[in-house]
Amino acid sequence: MSIRTFFHWLFSWISGEETDRARSPDEEIHSLLIDTFAESASGDSITENRTVDQITLSCRRMQEARTREELIRLLATEVERYSLRDLQTMYARFEEKTRDLPDHYRSLLLPKVKEQIFSAHHRLLLLVRNGGGDDEEAPLPKSAQSYFRMVEAAAREKAKTKDPTFLYLKYLLAGFTIFVMEEPAHPVGTPFPGGQIIDEWEGTYLCPVRDMADGIPFALCPYCPAKQSEEPTYPEMREHRKEQRKKESLNNYWTNYKG
């Protein structure tokens, strides 16, 4: 599947539109980057609907959080309002919408989507029950305040046409992953059309599409710790990088060896 074809499919999914007109490259890129906000399926039952005023109040509390421990507890309070069934509904919704993707790509993508949802949920609740873990008093970056202002704005915008409850959950889980775990919103190994993935190398997270987020409202990318990769992030590139580092180390050794 080409990147262009994938973008065309994803735009149709998140917008809820079926159309025969060709999408422009800008629309296709847009669809990839704001899927968190624009995903349009609704009507699924949920354990507890959250009004936009309730979401606003909670977001403003999270904007006031100054330490990792404060944010963990606030996030857990909100996430615990959702049941396991709600998480399963979120995953099933995505799984259903990907049914027309090639089987090979789908088999790589779906486990990472499942990890993105269920692993974040599990780690958050485990962390709060264990007292916050190490560095719980570590200060949060200022971008966390900006993030939850963005979540508040996204919920208000979504509420104009749809219930924002599921959207809010997606942002909560992503906020935990980004600001508490300091990991990319999409797990390492998440595949993109064409074969590139979210990768990690020498302590740095790499994303092949990070720079495409400029100007996209309600995107996660501006807050994500992943950096735009400067070279392709195909899975096999890891071995290439290892070999390159080995050669660099040997060259450095022989250059500086004094005998």
Beta strands, then each sheet from edge to edge (+ up, - down):
strand 1: 199-201
strand 2: 204-207
strand 3: 227-228
sheet 1: 1+ 2- 3-
end
